[in-house]
């Protein structure tokens, strides 16, 4: 639990730009979407300004995926979504598998 507490403390000490995305996948696409996310994850974690990247699926319904991401600034986030990795893995490969997508941006207090 100390590792989780350290991450929460790190995030809360800074005014990071937080992104929470929720995907509702089209039926039968969860395994494929997870495989794409697994390919994308190393690119995201190496991107400049990425402080935290966590992806989870609902225990009751694996077609519901949650992304929890923190960036040093909004500019880092915008650079990230313009990157070739994001465009390839998220926009071109993953989004066709998604029935509904919500995206919320926050600044940590």
N, C-alpha and C positions, 0 to 999 in steps of 0.2 A: 504493500500500500504506500510505502514511502515514495516510490517512483511516481505514482499518480499524484501524490501530494506535491512533489517537486515540480511536476509539469503544471499543475494548477497554479502553484505559487509563481512560477515563471511567467505564465500567461497573464495572471492578474497584476503583476508588477509593471507591465508595459501596456501601452495604449495600442495594442495590436488590432489589426483589421480582421474581423472574424467573418467567415462565410459558412453558412449552414445550408446544405442542399439536400433535398429529399427527392428520391426517384421512386415512382411506382412503375415497375417494369411491365411490359406486355407479358401475358401469361407464357410460361415455359422458357423465359430468357434469363433466369437468374444465374445459372451456371456459366453461360456465355458472358454475361455482363461481369461477373466476378473474375473470370479469366482475363478479360480486357483490363479491368481495374488493377489486377495484379501486375500486368505488363506496364501499366502507366505509373504505378506507385513509385518506382525508383527515379523516374524522371521528375516527378513532383518533389520528392524529398531532396533532390539535388538542386532544385531551382533557387535562385537568389531570393532571399527574403521569406522563404517558407519557414515558419516556426513550428507548425504542428499540422499533421495530416492523419486523420483517423476515419476509417470507413467501417460501417457495420450494417448488418441486415437484421430485420425484425425476426425474432425467434419464432413467432407465430406465422409469419408470411415472408419467405425469403425474397418475394418480389418487391418488397419495400426496403430501399437502401438509403442510409443516412451518411452524408459526408460532413465532417467537422474539421474545418481548416482555419489556421491562423497565419496571417502574413504580417510582416513588419509594418507595412503601409498599404494603403489602397493602390498606390502606384505599383508596388510589387505584385499585387493581385492582378492588376490589369496587364502587366508584362507577362505574367504567368498564363493568363487565358489567351493571350496572343501567340504563345509559343507553339512550335510545331508539334510537340508532344501532346499538348492539350487539344489542339485542333484535330490531330489524328485519332488519339485514343478516346477522347470524350465526345467531340463534336461529330466526327465522321463514323466512328465505329460503335460507340455506346448509345448515343442519342436515338438512333433508329430503333433501339430495343426498348425505349422508354415510352410509356403511355402518358405519364404526367410527371412534370418536373417543377419543383418550387425552389427558389433560391432567395435566401435572405442574407443581408450584409449587416454586420454590427461592429461597433467599436467597443472594446472591453472597457469597463469602468474600473 
